[in-house]
Amino acid sequence: MKGDYQDLVDEISALLGAPATLENRDFRLIAFGAHDSDDDLAMDPVRTRSILTRQSTAAVRSWFEGFGIARATGPVRIPAAPDAGVFRGRICLPVRFRGIVQGYVWLLDQEPGKPGPEPAALAAAMEVAERIGVLLAEEAKAGADLSREFQAVLTAGRGWQQDMAVAALRAALGPGGDGLHAAVCVAPWSGEAPASVPGAAAVCLVPRRGAGGDEATAAGDLALAVLLRLRSTDALAPALTAVARLLPRAAEPAATAGAAGPGGTAGPAGTAKAAGATAAAKARAKPPAGPARRMTAGVADPVRGLAELPGAWEQAVAAARAAVAQPRLGPVAQWSAIGPYRLLATLAADPVDDPAARALLTPAHRELARTAEVFLDCAGQAGRAAAALGIHRQTLYYRLARVEQLTGLDLDEGEDRLLLHMALKAARLT
């Protein structure tokens, strides 16, 4: 579905000779055309903010809606307004289905004095926008209609109950049920589930781990479950981008220029791609005790066959937990890339309380725990560990001796190292 949107946006860009951006009615980016320009006026404050946050402020949204775009049935020209931070005018093509606005296609207008798109080209672009409206409406309806069936598959007990739930979801999905899908977990989630997610076959809320519905809601331990359609097993990038947009700005990857809304290349909400991960040594040096409950997302390996969804959901939950435990993996982590957390997340459903590591994991010994974890991450190589920690080798040896005293473990023994390493990693999981 994401590819369908991109093809249609590219078609509009070709018709009008300008990069187009598609956003839903909440001004969140769905697809965009490439933009390569040295025009300084295109980088106005509204665009800059939207690139950094991927969503316009309520004030900017209200300003653009003040031109009647939510009621319009044809192209709307919005003039430049430097006082409002809009240095270049915009052309908005409302995207509707049966009279209901589903989103907007945005383009940067030509500079004053230069001819804009011909009426015939705008009319052709509106026909394409109508096709987009059909897709958006179908996607929203499908996601809403299938939430109950999807939730039943994820929460049913093993055996005949799960088989019946899978059969019901397969029947609801129709021919698409036999296609390729990926399960996604976004947690913790507060509030209602979004009406739609680009590329999603179904969306629902489920208890993140074990707790019953009322208990989970009271504890704020809900997760958003998303069933994403995929075209191939190696085409996860659009899915990962769609998932990243569900996360708050503080948890999203760093933004890069490439698209925008009325504040971007051609619309209010910009886009961003994942920046490089945090340096491995710095990430390892973070103390394992008490990670914050920031929102993260986990993406399971693609599956073909709905009977595999419960297992895929477990993978997605594990990946989301691993992204909290090890920030270098997130904020959107794939199960295939989380290494030892694939096993640890399964074993450590509850907080770890191994007697050997209990004293080491107290706040009073956080520095020693960090030292032990970095030493073990470095395969017991003292030189590498000391460099990663920024300490002298003798200081490292002193701290490791204290670790052995606290735990009663011998760090020259492989099994003792394995036990301590697992306990330290598992303690990061929430």
Buried (B, 14 or more C-beta within 10 A) or exposed (E): BBEBBBEBBBBBBBBBEBBBBBBBBBBBBBBBBEBEEEEEBBBBBBBBBBBBBBBBBEEBBEBBBEBEBBEBEEBBEBEBBEEBBBBBBBBBBBBBBEEEBBBBBBBBBBEEEEEBBEEEBBEBBBEBBBBBBBBBBBBBEBBBEBBBBBBBBBBBEEEEEBEEBBBBBBEBBEEBBEBBBBBBBBBBBEEEBBBBBBBBBBBBBBBBBEBEEEEBBEEEBBBBBBBBBBBEEEEBEBBBBBBBBBBEEEBBBEBEBBBBBBBBBBBBBBBBBBEEEBEEBEBBBBBBBEBEEBBBBBBBBBBEBBEBBBEBBBBBBBBBBBBBBBBBBBBBBBBBEBEEBBBBBEEBEEEBEBEBBEBBBEEEBBEBBBBBBBBBBBEBEBEBBBBBBEBEEEEBEEBBEBBBEBBEBEBEEEEBBEBBBBBBBBBBBB
